[in-house]
């Protein structure tokens, strides 16, 4: 999917499912250590994220889920940063 088209699609999905938020990869309504675990397992190719999880995990908004996203979510969970 082209980047601009994906961004439009992502924006529509966020409007449809407003309870999903950045960093809430396990989709339980909270950003916590469980979300870090899910992203780590995804990066290590132990699990595959569904589309909603990918949207929540891509906190860097660069259309990929990688170590930069993991680090930012971990820093948020540990209280090192205030927002994602």
C-alpha positions as a Markdown table, in Angstrom:
| # | Residue | x | y | z |
|---|---|---|---|---|
| 1 | Unk | 0.0 | 0.0 | 0.0 |
| 2 | Unk | 1.3 | 3.4 | -0.9 |
| 3 | Unk | 2.4 | 5.6 | 2.0 |
| 4 | Unk | -0.1 | 8.4 | 1.4 |
| 5 | Unk | -3.0 | 6.0 | 0.9 |
| 6 | Unk | -2.0 | 4.1 | 4.1 |
| 7 | Unk | -2.0 | 7.3 | 6.1 |
| 8 | Unk | -5.5 | 8.1 | 4.9 |
| 9 | Unk | -6.6 | 4.6 | 5.7 |
| 10 | Unk | -4.9 | 4.8 | 9.1 |
| 11 | Unk | -6.7 | 8.0 | 9.9 |
| 12 | Unk | -10.1 | 6.5 | 9.0 |
| 13 | Unk | -9.4 | 3.5 | 11.2 |
| 14 | Unk | -8.5 | 5.7 | 14.1 |
| 15 | Unk | -11.8 | 7.5 | 13.7 |
| 16 | Unk | -13.7 | 4.3 | 13.6 |
| 17 | Unk | -12.0 | 2.8 | 16.6 |
| 18 | Unk | -11.3 | 5.7 | 18.9 |
| 19 | Unk | -10.6 | 3.4 | 21.9 |
| 20 | Unk | -7.3 | 2.3 | 20.3 |
| 21 | Unk | -4.4 | 4.6 | 21.1 |
| 22 | Unk | -0.7 | 4.9 | 20.3 |
| 23 | Unk | 1.3 | 2.3 | 22.2 |
| 24 | Unk | -1.7 | 0.1 | 23.2 |
| 25 | Unk | -0.5 | -2.8 | 21.2 |
| 26 | Unk | -2.2 | -5.5 | 23.1 |
| 27 | Unk | -5.5 | -3.5 | 22.7 |
| 28 | Unk | -6.5 | -3.6 | 26.4 |
| 29 | Unk | -7.0 | 0.1 | 26.8 |
| 30 | Unk | -3.7 | 0.8 | 28.7 |
| 31 | Unk | -0.1 | 1.3 | 27.6 |
| 32 | Unk | 1.9 | -0.9 | 29.9 |
| 33 | Unk | 4.7 | -3.5 | 30.0 |
| 34 | Unk | 2.5 | -6.0 | 28.2 |
| 35 | Unk | 2.6 | -3.7 | 25.1 |
| 36 | Unk | 6.4 | -3.7 | 25.2 |
| 37 | Unk | 6.4 | -7.5 | 25.4 |
| 38 | Unk | 4.1 | -7.8 | 22.3 |
| 39 | Unk | 6.2 | -5.3 | 20.3 |
| 40 | Unk | 9.4 | -7.2 | 21.2 |
| 41 | Unk | 7.9 | -10.5 | 20.2 |
| 42 | Unk | 6.8 | -9.0 | 16.9 |
| 43 | Unk | 10.3 | -7.6 | 16.2 |
| 44 | Unk | 11.8 | -11.0 | 17.0 |
| 45 | Unk | 9.3 | -12.6 | 14.6 |
| 46 | Unk | 7.7 | -14.7 | 17.3 |
| 47 | Unk | 4.3 | -13.3 | 16.5 |
| 48 | Unk | 2.6 | -11.3 | 13.7 |
| 49 | Unk | 0.7 | -8.2 | 14.6 |
| 50 | Unk | -2.7 | -7.6 | 13.1 |
| 51 | Unk | -3.5 | -4.3 | 11.4 |
| 52 | Unk | -4.8 | -2.5 | 14.5 |
| 53 | Unk | -1.8 | -3.7 | 16.5 |
| 54 | Unk | 0.5 | -2.4 | 13.8 |
| 55 | Unk | -1.2 | 1.0 | 13.9 |
| 56 | Unk | -0.9 | 1.2 | 17.7 |
| 57 | Unk | 2.7 | -0.1 | 17.7 |
| 58 | Unk | 4.0 | 2.4 | 15.1 |
| 59 | Unk | 4.5 | 5.3 | 17.5 |
| 60 | Unk | 7.2 | 6.8 | 15.4 |
| 61 | Unk | 4.8 | 7.0 | 12.5 |
| 62 | Unk | 7.3 | 5.7 | 9.9 |
| 63 | Unk | 5.1 | 2.9 | 8.6 |
| 64 | Unk | 7.1 | 0.2 | 10.2 |
| 65 | Unk | 7.3 | -1.4 | 13.7 |
| 66 | Unk | 10.9 | -1.7 | 14.8 |
| 67 | Unk | 13.2 | -1.1 | 17.7 |
| 68 | Unk | 12.6 | 2.7 | 17.7 |
| 69 | Unk | 9.0 | 2.1 | 18.4 |
| 70 | Unk | 9.8 | -0.5 | 21.1 |
| 71 | Unk | 12.2 | 2.0 | 22.8 |
| 72 | Unk | 9.7 | 4.8 | 22.8 |
| 73 | Unk | 6.9 | 2.7 | 24.3 |
| 74 | Unk | 9.3 | 1.4 | 26.9 |
| 75 | Unk | 10.5 | 4.9 | 27.8 |
| 76 | Unk | 6.8 | 5.9 | 28.2 |
| 77 | Unk | 6.0 | 2.9 | 30.4 |
| 78 | Unk | 9.0 | 3.7 | 32.6 |
| 79 | Unk | 7.9 | 7.3 | 32.9 |
| 80 | Unk | 10.9 | 8.7 | 31.0 |
| 81 | Unk | 8.6 | 10.5 | 28.5 |
| 82 | Unk | 5.2 | 11.9 | 29.0 |
| 83 | Unk | 3.5 | 11.1 | 25.7 |
| 84 | Unk | 3.7 | 8.9 | 22.7 |
